[in-house]
Amino acid sequence: MSNPFMDKIFVGNPVDIGTSAKRYSNLLMAGEEPTLEFKGLRDGMVFTNKRILVWNAQGITGKKTEVTSFPWRSITAYAIENSGTLDLDAELKICGSGWGVCEVQMTKGTDVSAVAEAFNSHLLA
């Protein structure tokens, strides 16, 4: 079962926290802090201390944006696939209670151990 909210999207590579703040800052709750951020050409993803936000720019201009929120408490499992020799991207699959599986693609060479560390610190704590 795939995520009914979002197709597989390319969220790019890790960037400095705050690089895409204009995309998500108005969505953060009181006390919510970004901890890891990814930015693609039009799409992106940010991990916070409370959830994962994924944004997907749509249409020709990209002004219409879909934002999906995955609270850490609803995530039940994850899978990370690093990029191989001929692969163009790394992949992250997030499984959740009530919403199935969400798949995002990250730039080739992304440090998947940092992504795994973020998941482990929230899911196994």
Secondary structure, DSSP 8 states (H G I E B T S, - for coil): -B-TT---EEEEEEE-TTTTHHHHGGG--TT--EEEEEE-SS-EEEEESSEEEEEEEETTT--EEEEEEEEGGGEEEEEEE---SS-SEEEEEEEETTTEEEEEEEETT--HHHHHHHHHHHH--
